[in-house]
Amino acid sequence: MASIPHLNEFVETFEGDDFVIMMISMEEAGVLTEFAGEHELDMWLVRDADGDMFQDYGVRGIPNSLLIGKDGKIAYRGHPMRITEEMIQEQLDAE
């Protein structure tokens, strides 16, 4: 959960830009509701009940993050703590 404040900072920094952070989980809805109540989330919390998104994007472990560019291609795959403002800005600036 150490990555939540890190990711929340990006939500604040890039507010108003074409930028969204989604936290995706396969947990049951009740677990996610409890989690959201216990953590300050400035991002979307999405339930992937069937694991389709995990499978489609090749996610094999958690925590895992994907930075997806405007072109729909994965620009970064790895630990969320390694995402930087510069990486995000580069994707926002891309044509």
ChimeraX commands (.cxc) that place a marker at each C-alpha (Angstrom):
marker #1 position 0.00,0.00,0.00 radius 0.5
marker #1 position 3.05,2.25,0.04 radius 0.5
marker #1 position 2.41,3.08,-3.60 radius 0.5
marker #1 position -0.99,4.69,-2.94 radius 0.5
marker #1 position 0.37,8.08,-1.77 radius 0.5
marker #1 position 2.89,7.99,-4.64 radius 0.5
marker #1 position 0.12,7.46,-7.20 radius 0.5
marker #1 position -2.19,9.95,-5.50 radius 0.5
marker #1 position 0.50,12.61,-6.06 radius 0.5
marker #1 position 0.27,11.98,-9.80 radius 0.5
marker #1 position -3.50,12.42,-9.74 radius 0.5
marker #1 position -2.99,15.84,-8.12 radius 0.5
marker #1 position -0.07,16.84,-10.35 radius 0.5
marker #1 position -1.79,15.92,-13.61 radius 0.5
marker #1 position -5.32,16.98,-12.68 radius 0.5
marker #1 position -7.03,18.44,-15.73 radius 0.5
marker #1 position -4.76,16.58,-18.15 radius 0.5
marker #1 position -5.94,13.58,-20.14 radius 0.5
marker #1 position -4.71,11.27,-17.38 radius 0.5
marker #1 position -6.37,8.61,-15.22 radius 0.5
marker #1 position -5.08,6.15,-12.64 radius 0.5
marker #1 position -7.07,2.98,-12.06 radius 0.5
marker #1 position -6.33,0.47,-9.34 radius 0.5
marker #1 position -7.58,-2.89,-10.59 radius 0.5
marker #1 position -8.25,-5.90,-8.40 radius 0.5
marker #1 position -9.86,-9.32,-8.65 radius 0.5
marker #1 position -11.00,-9.17,-5.00 radius 0.5
marker #1 position -14.66,-9.48,-4.07 radius 0.5
marker #1 position -16.70,-6.26,-4.07 radius 0.5
marker #1 position -17.01,-6.24,-0.26 radius 0.5
marker #1 position -13.24,-6.49,0.15 radius 0.5
marker #1 position -12.74,-3.58,-2.24 radius 0.5
marker #1 position -15.35,-1.47,-0.45 radius 0.5
marker #1 position -13.57,-2.09,2.85 radius 0.5
marker #1 position -10.17,-1.34,1.27 radius 0.5
marker #1 position -11.44,1.94,-0.18 radius 0.5
marker #1 position -12.77,2.93,3.23 radius 0.5
marker #1 position -9.41,2.30,4.87 radius 0.5
marker #1 position -7.22,4.10,2.32 radius 0.5
marker #1 position -7.30,7.56,0.82 radius 0.5
marker #1 position -7.68,6.80,-2.87 radius 0.5
marker #1 position -7.63,9.65,-5.37 radius 0.5
marker #1 position -7.87,7.12,-8.19 radius 0.5
marker #1 position -10.47,4.78,-9.59 radius 0.5
marker #1 position -10.82,1.38,-7.90 radius 0.5
marker #1 position -12.02,-1.16,-10.47 radius 0.5
marker #1 position -13.05,-4.77,-9.95 radius 0.5
marker #1 position -11.88,-7.25,-12.58 radius 0.5
marker #1 position -14.05,-10.16,-11.42 radius 0.5
marker #1 position -12.99,-12.57,-14.16 radius 0.5
marker #1 position -9.34,-11.50,-14.33 radius 0.5
marker #1 position -9.75,-10.53,-17.99 radius 0.5
marker #1 position -7.72,-7.33,-17.69 radius 0.5
marker #1 position -4.94,-9.15,-15.85 radius 0.5
marker #1 position -4.85,-11.74,-18.61 radius 0.5
marker #1 position -5.16,-9.24,-21.48 radius 0.5
marker #1 position -2.23,-7.18,-20.19 radius 0.5
marker #1 position -0.11,-10.12,-19.05 radius 0.5
marker #1 position -0.12,-9.19,-15.36 radius 0.5
marker #1 position 1.36,-12.10,-13.42 radius 0.5
marker #1 position 2.06,-10.57,-10.03 radius 0.5
marker #1 position 1.15,-7.68,-7.81 radius 0.5
marker #1 position 1.86,-4.92,-7.27 radius 0.5
marker #1 position 2.14,-4.24,-10.96 radius 0.5
marker #1 position 1.52,-1.11,-12.94 radius 0.5
marker #1 position 1.11,-0.25,-16.57 radius 0.5
marker #1 position 1.58,3.16,-18.11 radius 0.5
marker #1 position -0.43,3.17,-21.31 radius 0.5
marker #1 position 0.21,5.87,-23.86 radius 0.5
marker #1 position -2.30,7.74,-25.99 radius 0.5
marker #1 position -1.61,5.23,-28.74 radius 0.5
marker #1 position -2.88,2.42,-26.50 radius 0.5
marker #1 position 0.55,0.81,-26.24 radius 0.5
marker #1 position 2.22,-0.06,-22.96 radius 0.5
marker #1 position 4.95,2.50,-22.28 radius 0.5
marker #1 position 5.92,1.05,-18.90 radius 0.5
marker #1 position 5.31,-2.20,-17.04 radius 0.5
marker #1 position 6.64,-2.73,-13.53 radius 0.5
marker #1 position 6.41,-1.66,-9.93 radius 0.5
marker #1 position 4.23,1.43,-9.34 radius 0.5
marker #1 position 6.90,3.10,-7.19 radius 0.5
marker #1 position 9.16,3.32,-10.24 radius 0.5
marker #1 position 6.76,5.48,-12.24 radius 0.5
marker #1 position 7.96,9.08,-12.43 radius 0.5
marker #1 position 6.36,12.39,-13.34 radius 0.5
marker #1 position 8.70,12.54,-16.32 radius 0.5
marker #1 position 7.44,9.20,-17.63 radius 0.5
marker #1 position 3.84,10.37,-17.41 radius 0.5
marker #1 position 4.58,13.77,-18.93 radius 0.5
marker #1 position 6.36,12.11,-21.85 radius 0.5
marker #1 position 3.18,10.15,-22.62 radius 0.5
marker #1 position 0.96,13.23,-22.24 radius 0.5
marker #1 position 3.23,15.18,-24.61 radius 0.5
marker #1 position 3.24,12.41,-27.24 radius 0.5
marker #1 position 1.32,13.10,-30.44 radius 0.5
marker link #1:1,2 radius 0.2
marker link #1:2,3 radius 0.2
marker link #1:3,4 radius 0.2
marker link #1:4,5 radius 0.2
marker link #1:5,6 radius 0.2
marker link #1:6,7 radius 0.2
marker link #1:7,8 radius 0.2
marker link #1:8,9 radius 0.2
marker link #1:9,10 radius 0.2
marker link #1:10,11 radius 0.2
marker link #1:11,12 radius 0.2
marker link #1:12,13 radius 0.2
marker link #1:13,14 radius 0.2
marker link #1:14,15 radius 0.2
marker link #1:15,16 radius 0.2
marker link #1:16,17 radius 0.2
marker link #1:17,18 radius 0.2
marker link #1:18,19 radius 0.2
marker link #1:19,20 radius 0.2
marker link #1:20,21 radius 0.2
marker link #1:21,22 radius 0.2
marker link #1:22,23 radius 0.2
marker link #1:23,24 radius 0.2
marker link #1:24,25 radius 0.2
marker link #1:25,26 radius 0.2
marker link #1:26,27 radius 0.2
marker link #1:27,28 radius 0.2
marker link #1:28,29 radius 0.2
marker link #1:29,30 radius 0.2
marker link #1:30,31 radius 0.2
marker link #1:31,32 radius 0.2
marker link #1:32,33 radius 0.2
marker link #1:33,34 radius 0.2
marker link #1:34,35 radius 0.2
marker link #1:35,36 radius 0.2
marker link #1:36,37 radius 0.2
marker link #1:37,38 radius 0.2
marker link #1:38,39 radius 0.2
marker link #1:39,40 radius 0.2
marker link #1:40,41 radius 0.2
marker link #1:41,42 radius 0.2
marker link #1:42,43 radius 0.2
marker link #1:43,44 radius 0.2
marker link #1:44,45 radius 0.2
marker link #1:45,46 radius 0.2
marker link #1:46,47 radius 0.2
marker link #1:47,48 radius 0.2
marker link #1:48,49 radius 0.2
marker link #1:49,50 radius 0.2
marker link #1:50,51 radius 0.2
marker link #1:51,52 radius 0.2
marker link #1:52,53 radius 0.2
marker link #1:53,54 radius 0.2
marker link #1:54,55 radius 0.2
marker link #1:55,56 radius 0.2
marker link #1:56,57 radius 0.2
marker link #1:57,58 radius 0.2
marker link #1:58,59 radius 0.2
marker link #1:59,60 radius 0.2
marker link #1:60,61 radius 0.2
marker link #1:61,62 radius 0.2
marker link #1:62,63 radius 0.2
marker link #1:63,64 radius 0.2
marker link #1:64,65 radius 0.2
marker link #1:65,66 radius 0.2
marker link #1:66,67 radius 0.2
marker link #1:67,68 radius 0.2
marker link #1:68,69 radius 0.2
marker link #1:69,70 radius 0.2
marker link #1:70,71 radius 0.2
marker link #1:71,72 radius 0.2
marker link #1:72,73 radius 0.2
marker link #1:73,74 radius 0.2
marker link #1:74,75 radius 0.2
marker link #1:75,76 radius 0.2
marker link #1:76,77 radius 0.2
marker link #1:77,78 radius 0.2
marker link #1:78,79 radius 0.2
marker link #1:79,80 radius 0.2
marker link #1:80,81 radius 0.2
marker link #1:81,82 radius 0.2
marker link #1:82,83 radius 0.2
marker link #1:83,84 radius 0.2
marker link #1:84,85 radius 0.2
marker link #1:85,86 radius 0.2
marker link #1:86,87 radius 0.2
marker link #1:87,88 radius 0.2
marker link #1:88,89 radius 0.2
marker link #1:89,90 radius 0.2
marker link #1:90,91 radius 0.2
marker link #1:91,92 radius 0.2
marker link #1:92,93 radius 0.2
marker link #1:93,94 radius 0.2
marker link #1:94,95 radius 0.2
view
